Amino acid sequence: MKVLLVHPNFPGQYAHLMPALAARPGTQVVGIGARPFEVPEGVSLRTYEAPPPPAEGVTRRARPADAAIARADRVARLALDLRREGFVPDVTFSHIGWGDTIFLKDVFPESALLLYAEFFYSATGADVGYEPGKPATIQDAVRVRAMNMPLVSAMNASDWGIAPTAWQRARFPEWYRGRISLVHEGIDTAVCRPDPEARFPLPDGSVLRPGDEVVTYVARGLEPYRGFPTFMRALPALLAARPNARVVIVGGDEVRYGRGPEGGHATWREAMLAEVGPLDPARVHFLGRIPHPALHALFRVSSVHIYLTVPFVLSWSVLEAMACGALILGSATPPVQEVIQDGKNGLLTDLFDHAALARRMTEALVDPQRMAPLRAAARRTIAERYDLHRICLPRQVQVLEALAARRRPPSFA
């Protein structure tokens, strides 16, 4: 089987799939991405330079399509080079976003085109207009429709899709939903596991251990999409109620998904510290981005891990935290509720109610023994539904093999 994996942030969601495919006898794997990456033996990677932002003359609503076509052009050139060199994939697996996929079916019409169907935007029922007091406007609806134009083009050309969660699958239009298999990229439960001897050193020289009162919060960017303002507003009450609690915050200051802060603040961290007042730096630690193994160590020492999000893409970090045995206190929003049941394998709270969040964090710290069954249930959830080697990788390969053989893949839904 010949497989072409396409992702601008290669390997992206193929981090586990790529080496697994390369290790299979007779399988040839080629990647296309927009950044260098050290690939394992048996994988060839071609890279393109990400295009500059659309020119000033391009209208605002046309910019998503303009940017997508610019990327599609670059990917198509690399795909044409591969074709001239004799490489024609049985299956091309490409992320639906950014535009990379748009022209691939034209370059390889005889190849099955599989989409990583991560998210389809909507002016209702998801992230847009979810914040109280800020309903979606006509301008929002127009913007969302423009953002979906490159996605619809990719969907129309594709043969099949894979979505990581049922809620994300349900966001896609009905005409395409029946062609999407439900397969998460997987959590390696042998790597992500509890460890009573875990240690997490802080920059001040102190070391956190299991049993310490440790509140953790992790996001790629500290921003409203991931509930950062609610979390920050809850901290003064938590710190007053639990004088021994330490708070560890992981994430960059850049805005990844939503809007930037108002009032002249450069970052949401700056804006929220201005609102809630100074927080004791000996107890509240902003670490920025940290290496992946360090993140696992942090999950293992966490007393309660906060995961808040608007209805949007479910972060892999919360699933890894569950596999590491962390107690999750999450937002009662659809992506989280697909995984967490309040009082069964974690705790839930309203995304925007910082007082309730403070109370539930405090409750979790007061009686850790009562929370132990929830931790164990959280890990069981990941082992039973998202285990990389037993469930997710075999299912991904099943989908690829079915497409390569021109069979209809299983939906797993």
N, C-alpha and C positions, 0 to 999 in steps of 0.2 A: 504494500500500500504506500502511495506517495501522498504526503500531507503538507499543505502550505498553511502556516499559522501567521495571521496578520493582526498586529496590534501596535498602535503608535508608541505605547509605553511597554514594548516587548520586554519580558514575556507576558506581563499582565496576568490575566486569569489562567494562562497556560503554564504557570510556573511548575506545577506538578505534572501536567499532561505532557509537556514537551519532553522531559527526560524519559518518561515512561514509554512514550512512542518510540523515541530514539533507541531504546534498549530492546525493542522487539525485533527479532530477526526478519529481514526483508522489508522493513519499514524505512522509508526515506523521509526526512523531515527538513523543511526549509522554512525560515521565518522572514518576515518583513516588518520592520519597525522604524521608529524615528529617533532611536538613540542606540549607542553602542551597548552591547551586553555580551558577557563572556558565556557563550553557549557550550553545552557539554559535547563531547565527542559524538559524531554522527549527525549533528545539526549544523546547517549552514544558514547564516543570517545576513540579509541584505538590508541596508539602512538608507533612508532618505532624509534630507534636511527639512525640518518642519517649515512650512511656508510662513511668511510674515503676516501680520494682521491685515485684514482687508483695507484697501486704500480709502482715504477720506471721502472720495466721491461715491463710494458704495453706500446706498441707503442703509439705515440701521436694521430694518427688517430683512434686508437681503444678505446681511453679513454671515449668518450661519451657513446659508447655501454657498456663498462665495468661498468661505473658508473650507467647507467640505469638498468642493470641487477642486480647489487647489491641492488638497491632500490626495484626492482621488487620482489626479493627474500624476503625481509623484509615485504613488503606489503602482499605477498602471504601467508606468515606464519600467519599473523594476520587474513587474510581472512579465512584460514583453521580453525583457532580457532573459528571464528564466525560460520562457517558451523558445526563444531562439537557441538557447543552450540545450534544448531537448527535455526540459523538465515540464511536464504537464501533470498537475496533481490529480489524484482521484477525488480528493476532497480539499476544498479551501475552507478554513475555519477563520472567520474574521469578526472582530468586534463591530457591532452595529453603529457605534458612535464615531464622531470625528470625520467621517466621510471616506475612510480608507477603502471601504467595500464597494463603492458605487460602480466602478467600471470593471471589477474583477470577473464578472460573468461574461463580459464582452471579450476579455482576453482569453478566458478559459471556458468557452461555452459547453464543452464536453465534460467539465468537472462539476461535481456537486458542490453547491455553495451553502455552507452552514454558518449561521449568525450566532454570535454570543449576544443574545437579546437581553441586555441588562436593564434597559429602562425606556419606556415610551412616555413622552411628556403629555400633560393634560392640564387644562385650565380648571378642572374640577376633580375632586377625589384624591388628590395627591399633595405635592408640596406647594403648588401655587394657590394662593388665597387661603392657606391653612391658618395663618396667624390671626388671632382674634382681633377684630376691628379693622382688618385689612383685607377685605374681600377681593377676589379677582376682578379685574376691570376688562373692558374690551381690548385695551392695549395689551394686557397680559395674554388674553386669548389669541390675539394676532401674533404676538411674540412666540408663543408656544407652537402655533401652527407652522410658523417659519422654521423653528428649531426642528420640527418633525419632518420637514420636507426631505432632507437627506436620508433620514431613517426609512421613510416610506419607499424611497427609491431603492434602497438596499433590500428591504423586505420584498418588494415586488420582483427583484432579480433572484432572490435566494430560493433554495429548495427546502430548507428546514432551519429551525432555530433551537437554541438551548437557553433556558432562563434559570437563574440560581434559586429563586424562591417562588412559591405559588402566587404571592401578592404581586411580585414583579411581572410574572407571566400574565396575570389578570389585567395589567395595565395596557396590554397590547390590544389592538382592535380585534373584534371577533373574527374577521375574515382571515386574520393571520394566526390567531391564538391556537387553532387546531393543528398548526404545524410547529409547535414548540414543545420540546421535551423538557421536563422538570428535572434538572440535574445541577446540583451545586458543585463548585470546583473542588470542594472537599477540605476537611480539617484533619491533619495528621495527629490522631489521638495518641500515638506513641511518643511524639515530640511534645505536644500540648497535653500535659498531664500534671496532676497535683504532686507536690514534693514538700513534705513537712520540714525538710532541712533547707528549704530555699532561703536565699538571702538577697536583699536588694540594697546596694549602697547608694546613699544620697550624696550630692556634691559637698554638703557640709561635713562629711566624714562619718555621719551616723549610718547605721545599718538597720534596715527593716526586716522583721522576721514574721513568719506565721504566728498569729496570736496577738501581735501588736494591733492597735486600732489604726488601720490604714484605709483611707477612702481614696479610690482611684477614679480618674476620668481620662479617657483616651479618645482623640479624634485627629484626623489628618489636619484639619484647620479648626481653630477655636472660634466658632461662629454660631449664629442662631440656628442654622440647619441642624446642627447636632446639639441643640439645647444649652449652649454655653452660657447665655445670659441667665437662664433659670438656675443653672448649677451655681454660678457665682453669687446670685442673690440669696441662695440657701446657705452659703458658707458661714456668714456671721452667726446665725442661730445655731448651726451645728457646732462651731468652735466654742461657743459659750456653753452649750449643753455638755460637751465632751472635751474637757480640758487636756486629755491625753491623746486626742485624735491628731493624726498627721494626714495631710491631703497631698496627693501627688497627681499633677496634671501634665499629661503628655499631648503634644500637638504643636503644629506650627502656627505662627501668627497670621499667615496668609489666609485670605478668604478663598475657599475651594469651590463652593457651590452657590452661595447667596450674595447678598449685598454687603457692602462695607458699612462701618459705623458712621453716624452723623456727628455733628458737633465739633468737627475739627480733629477728631481722634484718628490716629493712624491705624490702630488695630482694635479688635473687639476686647482684647485683654486690657488695653489702656482704657477703653471706654468703661468697662465694667469695674475696674479698680477705682476709677474716678467716681462711679456711682455708689459702690458699696463701702468705700473707704479703705484705708490701709489694712492689709492682712499680715499677720505675723509671719515673716519669712522663715522663721525657725519651724513653723508648722505647715505652711502652704508652699509647696515646691513646684515651680514651673520648669519643666525639663526640656521643652521643645521636642524635637523628634529624637527617638532613641533607637538603637539596633533591635532587630527582631528578637533575638534571644533574651535581651534585657527586658523586653516587653513581657515575655512569658514569665520571667522571674518576678516581675511586678504583679502579674495576675495571681501568682502563687502566694504572695504575701498579703494580698488585698483582703480586707475584712468585708468591704462592700464596693462593688464596681458599678459606677454610674454610666448608663448608656441611654442617652436621650436623642431622639431624632424626629423630625417631621416625617410624614409619609414619603419615603424616598428609598434609595438603594440601601439594603441592609449591610452594615459593615462586617467584614470578616473578623474584625477584632473582637466583637462581642461573642462570636462563636468560639474563638480561640480562648477567650476568658472563661467561658463555660466549660470547655474541655479541660482547662487548668484547675477547675474546681472552685472558681470564684463565685461568690454570691452576686447575682445581677439585680440591680435596681434600675429598671428601664421605664421608658415612657409608654403609656398605654396608647400606642399608635399602631396601625395595622401591620407594618413590617415586623415590629417587635412582638406583637401578640401572636404572630404565626409561630414563634419559637418559645416565648415565655408565657406561662400561665401563672397568674398571681397566686402565691401561696402554695404552688405545686413544684415548680422548679426555678423560682425566682420571685421577685417583687415588681409591681408596677405602680406608677403614679402618673398624674396628669402632667403633660409636657410643660405647661406654663405656670403651674402652681408651685412656686418656690417654697412656700411655707409647708406644704404637704411633703415636698421632697426632703426638707430639713427634718421633719418629724420621722419619716420613714428611714432616713439614714441613721438617725439617733436610735430608733428601735432596733435596727440591725446591729448596732454596736453594743447596745445594752445587754443583749442575750445571744452571744454567738453560738452557743450550743443549740439553741432552738432553731438556728438557721442552718445547722449542719446537714439535715436531710435535703434542704433545697439545693445545697452545693452538689451533693451526690446525685440528685435528680437532674441537675443541669448537665453534668458530665454524661449521664446516661442518655439524655436527649441527643447530644452530639454523637455519641457512639452509635445510637440506633438510627439516626437520620442523616448524618453528615460525615460519617467516617470516610476518610480519603481512600484507603486501600481496599476496604471491604465493599463499599457502596459506590462512591462517586466516580473514582477512576474507571472501574469496570463498566459503569453505565455510560460514561463519556465515550469510551472505546466502542461500546456496543452501537452507539449512535453513528460514529464515524464508519465502522465496518458496514453497517446497514446502508449508509449513503454510498459508500464505495461500491457496494454490490447492487446498487439501484433498488434497494428494498426500502419500505417505509419503516423508519426507526420507531422503537417503542416510545410512548409518551411519558411513562413513569408518573403520570399525574393522578 
